Structures are given as C-alpha cells and as structure tokens.
Amino acid sequence: MPVSVRRHALLFARVALAIVVLAGVVRMTLFTVYRVSGTSMQEALQDGDRIFVFDPSWVREMVGVGDTVVLEVDGEVLVKRIVAGPGDHIAMQRGLVLRNGRVVHEEIPAGMNASDSFPDTPLADDEFFVLGDHRRVSVDSRDFGPVPREHLRGMVLMRMPPSGGLAPVAALERS
C-alpha cells in the first residue's frame, strides 16, 4: 500500500475515533435516554417510546409552562408536563386547568380528562405544577403537590417510537 494511502487511512481512522469519542462525551454530558413506561402522557408519549432528555443542570433554569420534563418524586422517575411555574397560581375546576385565573387551552381527549377540582394554589419561586396528559391515570402534582426545581432532571426534546424514527414531543400550551 502506498505511503499516501496509509497516511490518509490513518487520518480517517483518527477522525472517526475522535467523532465517536466526542459523540459519547456529548451523549454522557448533555442527554439521557429514558424508556416511557405507562400511559400517563398519552397522546404525546406512548408506552415503550424512548425519550431523549436534555439534562445539564442549567436546563432546570430554562424550563417553562408547556415543557415536558423528567422529574424525580419520592425516588420514582416520572415524565410530566409543566402546567404552572414559579410565582403562578394554579387551580382546577371540573377538569379545567386555571393558571393565574385564566383557563388553559389544552387538547386533552375527553376520555383522558378527569373532572377533578382543587382551589387556587400559589407556587413558590422555585416550584412547578406538573400534570400527565392522560389525567384519569396520571399520578402528578394533584397527588404529590408542587415540585421544587431541584427535583427536575431534564427537558424532553424528542421521542423515538418503538417502530423507530424520531418525532417531536407534542406540546399543549407554552407561555
């Protein structure tokens, strides 16, 4: 094999190795992949989907209403949607979510909504109120209360259905 071909092959191998190492470092430091188990986030996420979660610690400062997040509550890792954030007031009347006194427009199928009600609840400067999209089966802030910022693990960016391919995570309302 001529010297120039060997040199190019060696250069290609080094570049390929650098790309693999860099991809591994990015994956380990910026993203975590989770598998969705359960139906509390249907229609946006399905049982068996894999989700790509952007999880550097500074992401917790960026999340807002409408984002789908992974969080930890009582040692359990959950995926839910933020419906109210720091300083907001949240209430529910017969299944309608009210944030700061206004009805939140959500596209929750009737068969998945619940007719729950709870009074106006103010959130502290570091708290979020999270709900599953399938309200009839979801265990969420209606059960365990507001979630402190430090319990958030990251923001869901993409989902990969079991059949393959990447898809964006459906959003309800973002403000």
N, C-alpha and C positions, 0 to 999 in steps of 0.2 A: 504494500500500500504506500503510495507517495506520501512524503512528509506533509505537504499542504492538506491532503485529505485527512490524515491523522490529526493534524492540528485543528482543523475545522470540526472533526468528530469530537475531539476533547473539549473544545469550546462549547459545542452544542450540549454535551453531557453536563458541563459545569452550569450552563444557563438553565437547563432543565432541572437540575438538582436545586439550584437557587430558587426557581419558581415553586417547586414542591415544598421546600422549607418555608419560604415566605407565605405560601397559601396555608400551611399548617399553623404558622405563628398567628396569622390573621384569624383563622378559624378558632384557635385556642384563646385568643385575647379579645375578640370582638363578638363572636357568635357562639351560641349553643343551640343544638338541635334537640327538640323535645318531640315525643310522640303523644298525640292527643288521645286521652282515654276517657270515654264518656260522651254524653250528648249535651252538656250544659251550654255549649257555644254554637249549637246548630242554629242557623244555616251557615254562618261564617266559617266554622270549623267542624269537621266531621270526625267521628271516632276513627282512629287509625291514621289520620293525617300526621305528617311530620311538619313541625313549625320551626322556622329559623328565627331565633330571638337575638336581637341586638342587645348585648348585656354589659357593656362597660359601666362602671359605677356612675359616671357623669350622665348617662342616659336617664337616670331617675329624675334629673332636673329638667329634662325635656318633655316628659310625658304629659299628656293633657286629655281633656274630655274627648271621648270618641276612640282613643287608642285602645288596642287590645294588648294586655300585659300578662306576663307571668309573674306570680307573686307566691310568697310562702306564708301560710297561716297555720299556726299550731303544728308545725312540722310537715304539713302537706303542701305540695306544689300544685297550684291552680292556674288556670288561664281564664281571664275575665275581661270585661270591657269597663273602662272608666266612664262613669256617668256624671260624676261631680268631682271637683278638685278642691285644692286648698282655698279656704275662705268662702266657698259656696254654701248654700243652704239646699238640702235635698229633702224631698217628701214624695210620697206615693199615694195616689187616690184611686182606688178600684183599678189598679194596674197601670195607671198613667203616671209616668215619672215627671215630677216638677222640680226643676233646678232654678233656684233663685226666683221662685214664684211663677215661672213660665213652664208650660207643658213642653217636654222634649219630644220632638218628632222622631219616632222610631218605626222601623219597618219590621216589627215582630209579628210573625203569623199568629192569628187569633188562637190557634190550638196550642201555641207555645207560651202565650202570655198568661200571667196569673192575675187574679183580681185583688192582690194584696194592697193594703193601705198602711201607712205609718205617718206620724206627724212630722212637721218641719224639723230637720236636724241640721244644726250648723256644723261645718267641718273646720277643724283647726288648720293652722298654716302649713302643716305637713301631712294632712290626711286626704285620702281619696275614698270615694264610694264606688264600689265595683259591683256589677251585676253580670250574670250569664245571660246570653241572648235567649236561651230556652228557659224562661222563668219558672215554669212548672217543675223542673227537675234540678235547677241550679242551687247550689249552696254558695251563698255570696254574702255581701255586706248586710243583707236583710237578716242574716243569721249570725254573723260574727262581728258586725259593726264596721265602722270606717277603718281603713288600712293605713298605717303610717308609711311614709315614703320609704323608710329603710326596709320594709317588707317586700318592696318591688324588686324583682330580679332582672327584668328587662322588657323591652317592647317587641311584640311580634311583628315581623316585617313581611314574611312570605310563608305560604303553606305549600306543602307538596302532598297531594292526594296519594293514596296507596297505588293508584294506577300510573303515577309518575307525572312529570311536568311541574313547573312552578306556577303558582297563582297568587295574586294579591289577596290579602285578608280583607273581607268586606267590611266597610265602615258604616256606622249608623249616622251619628251626627258628631261633627268636630267643631269645637269653638276655640 
